[in-house]
């Protein structure tokens, strides 16, 4: 159920933020990287519980990145000339980069749990 809600939010985000994403993708990349850093630091240093719970759901479980990747994949599935594909195709690459950056926080926390086992 959570993934469906996050997916709906990702679709709404893609439609609502098409112009800002296309005009200034670096701002969205920086925002995704900032969320990752906040999550990784919060995993080890502590954050307010409400903020950490939201970041845990969206980044640790990789829900937000998965939802954005699903949006990117479904853009390619829509028929040529469909309104959704025509509207979102110009930002497909930017959305996939944001999703990839968001997945890095997920990977970093999991990799850090394996570091003690290597020594």
C-alpha positions as a printed Julia matrix, in Angstrom:
119×3 Matrix{Float64}:
  0.0    0.0     0.0
  2.84   2.37    0.85
  4.51   1.82   -2.52
  1.24   2.64   -4.29
  0.92   5.91   -2.37
  4.55   6.85   -3.05
  4.11   5.88   -6.71
  1.07   8.15   -6.96
  3.12  10.94   -5.39
  5.98  10.31   -7.84
  3.59  10.51  -10.79
  2.11  13.74   -9.45
  5.63  15.09   -8.86
  6.68  14.24  -12.42
  3.68  15.99  -13.93
  3.8   19.0   -11.6
  7.55  19.6   -11.79
  8.21  18.97  -15.48
  9.27  22.52  -16.3
 11.49  23.06  -13.22
 13.15  19.67  -13.72
 13.87  20.4   -17.36
 15.1   23.95  -16.76
 17.28  23.23  -13.71
 17.96  19.51  -13.24
 21.03  20.15  -11.06
 18.8   21.55   -8.32
 16.85  18.29   -8.21
 20.06  16.25   -8.26
 21.35  18.33   -5.36
 18.08  17.87   -3.47
 18.27  14.09   -3.94
 21.91  14.06   -2.8
 21.02  16.2     0.22
 18.28  13.74    1.18
 20.78  10.9     0.88
 23.36  12.65    3.05
 20.71  13.55    5.63
 19.53   9.94    5.72
 23.02   8.42    6.0
 24.09  10.88    8.69
 20.77  10.4    10.47
 21.21   6.64   10.44
 24.35   6.95   12.54
 23.99  10.27   14.38
 20.27  10.4    15.04
 17.52  12.64   13.74
 14.15  13.67   15.12
 11.99  10.54   15.01
  9.36  11.95   12.65
 11.96  13.05   10.08
 13.91   9.81   10.36
 10.75   7.72    9.94
  9.91   9.54    6.7
 13.47   9.16    5.4
 13.53   5.52    6.48
 10.38   4.77    4.53
 11.41   6.68    1.42
 15.16   5.98    1.26
 16.12   2.99    3.41
 13.44   0.84    1.87
 14.21   2.48   -1.51
 10.52   3.21   -2.02
 10.94   6.65   -3.59
 13.69   5.54   -5.98
 11.65   2.5    -7.01
  8.59   4.67   -7.64
 10.59   7.1    -9.77
 12.17   4.23  -11.72
  8.66   2.85  -12.32
  7.55   6.22  -13.7
 10.6    6.26  -15.99
  9.89   2.73  -17.22
  6.2    3.36  -17.83
  6.97   6.5   -19.85
  8.64   4.16  -22.33
  5.67   1.78  -22.37
  3.03   4.32  -23.34
  2.04   4.39  -27.01
  3.8    6.81  -29.33
  1.87  10.04  -29.43
  0.01   9.45  -26.17
 -0.42  12.55  -24.03
  1.44  11.09  -21.05
  4.42   9.99  -23.11
  4.59  13.24  -25.05
  4.46  15.27  -21.84
  6.93  13.28  -19.71
  9.43  11.98  -22.3
 11.56  15.17  -22.17
 12.33  14.62  -18.45
 12.75  10.85  -18.5
 16.54  11.01  -18.21
 16.44  13.55  -15.39
 13.95  11.45  -13.41
 16.12   8.36  -13.78
 19.19  10.25  -12.53
 17.26  11.51   -9.49
 16.07   7.96   -8.8
 19.63   6.64   -9.09
 20.95   9.28   -6.69
 18.2    8.42   -4.21
 19.11   4.74   -4.42
 22.69   5.57   -3.35
 21.53   6.37    0.2
 19.85   2.98    0.39
 23.02   1.26   -0.81
 25.32   3.28    1.48
 23.49   2.27    4.65
 23.44  -1.4     3.66
 27.11  -1.37    2.68
 28.06   0.24    6.0
 26.45  -2.68    7.84
 28.79  -5.09    6.01
 32.03  -3.14    6.62
 32.62  -4.61   10.13
 32.39  -8.13    8.7
 35.24  -7.45    6.26
 37.84  -6.94    8.97
